[in-house]
Amino acid sequence: MNLFQLFNKLKEINLKDDLSRLEKADILLFCHDVDRSITFNSKAYSPLIDSVRDKLEAAGLKCISIALPFSRLVSQRAHGDVIATNKSYLLFLIKNKINKKLKYNYLK
């Protein structure tokens, strides 16, 4: 894969990142797009995770939903205003690859 092809692949990835919206919560819930199989009130809804979230919030607990890496159903597109971590995760992967490569070359 040449650099041009790699750049085009990266453009296809949703690099939305909402980590600045992360705040203190009692419960963190993690979910991927494939789990959000239902549309409820015009938003993607996970029958398992979001129904548990609704019950926990009804009991007075503060919940935050975090999308697993490279999810597209985030923010207002999903029930519970889901937080995306796509850009942070991609940067972590790139830095990790570079660090491993540098460490490997240093040890040779």
NORURPE-V108688 format. One record per run of one state. SS is the DSSP state (h for helix, s for strand, l for the rest). FROM is the first residue (numbers start at 1). TO is the last residue. If there is no record, write none. Layout:
ss	from	to
SS	FROM	TO
SS	FROM	TO
//
This chain:
ss	from	to
l	1	2
h	3	12
l	13	16
s	17	17
l	18	18
h	19	21
l	22	26
s	27	31
l	32	32
h	33	35
l	36	37
s	38	40
l	41	42
s	43	45
l	46	48
h	49	58
l	59	62
s	63	67
l	68	74
s	75	75
l	76	77
s	78	78
l	79	81
s	82	83
l	84	84
s	85	85
h	86	107
l	108	108
//
